[in-house]
Amino acid sequence: MRILYCISSLFNSAGMERIITAKANALSQMGHEVIIVTAEQRNRPVFFPLLSSVTHRDIAINYTENKGFFAKLVIYPFKRRKHEKAITKILLEVKPDICISTMGNEFLFLYKIKDGSKKLLEVHFSKGYRMMYQRSFLWRMIDFYRSKQEERKAAKYDKFVVLTHEDKQLWKGLNNITVIPNFVTLPAGDLRPLSIPKENILIAVGRLTYQKGFDRLVAACSLIKRELEGWKICIYGNGELKRELESQIKQDGLSDIIQIYPATDRIDLVYQQSKCLLFSSRFEGFGMVLIEALSYGVPSIAFSCPCGPRDVIQDNQNGLLVQDGDIVAFSRAIKKFISDESLQEKLSQGAKERARSFYQEDVMKQWNRLFEDLCK
């Protein structure tokens, strides 16, 4: 079967790029021919390695190269037409059986292209995520319009795949919707080797953006500075809020406790030596780091934001769930975890067991069945 993915880019170290790369590699190993088409790569290297059997083509639309609202408003229609023509040309040339949009700009027109392929929509954000950003009134009006537009367009695809049951409920009224979670690259029946002794390290992983809520994490830690003595909190990620976060850490007197490190493609080594993941996101589509941490026996302390934590974490079994936005409760959960070694062990064992629900082999079987059913 020939499968074509459309995604904006593959240079980021984010969860969507990680899972699309992993799925493309897995599908290729299963015998499928896989092509990934990006629109914004701009000659930057792919962050997560692709197998040589996976084809990557960039069509250089580069929507984001124009800065400012009015520049984007003027240039966008031209880039949109260029994008549609380029994708249409590739589809007619490649003749895929399945064509998948990851809800980039191609989402607005992909379903209309008459090339004979089945069109799938795969979303990695929770419904209405744009409305959760603190943007200007004008942008919020545009975001509201785009959210409504997404509802209408999603119904036109042959199948619409979301990551969580919580998100499925938010897209009520769509008959083409199904749930397939993300996976960890973990062989069935096995567990991650825990060869590196775990230290008194709490980690956070993700882009340094408003969405990831690391400012909330720092605020929570500032309430329990004394209790955190002897522990390290390591944040791994790149992004535009690095300076603001460093300033907040310094102002709160946490420089000896919290350190920010660049994103790494060897995050596995970080998980192996850490005792807990701190998940402070304001919103997610799933939260890849949650299941990655589970596979290393690393439980999470997480805000119950939409969507992901409630689908992955069973409170007090493989992690601790905190009411979204409750900074004090988050700090108390951290304090509870670091002060109770028996709880640490219990949650770590629970994390290993929960990881079995997200084996790559089992999740990829769901994708394969979906593709086969659509192509009957």
Secondary structure, 3 states (H helix, E strand, C coil): CEEEEEECCCCCCCHHHHHHHHHHHHHHHCCCEEEEEECCCCCCCCCCCCCCCCEEEECCCCHHHCCCHHHHHHHHHHHHHHHHHHHHHHHHHHCCCEEEECCCHHHHCHHHCCCCCEEEEECCCCCCHHHHCCCCHHHHHHHHHHHHHHHHHHCCCCEEEECCHHHHHHCCCCCCEEECCCCECCCCCCCCCCCCCCCCEEEEECCCCCCCCHHHHHHHHHCCCCCCCCCEEEEECCCCCHHHHHHHHHHCCCCCCEEEECCCCCHHHHHHHCCEEEECCCCCCCCHHHHHHHCCCCCEEEECCCCCHHHHCCECCCEEEECCCCHHHHHHHHHHHHCCHHHHHHHHHHHHHHHHHHEHHHHHHHHHHHHHHHCC
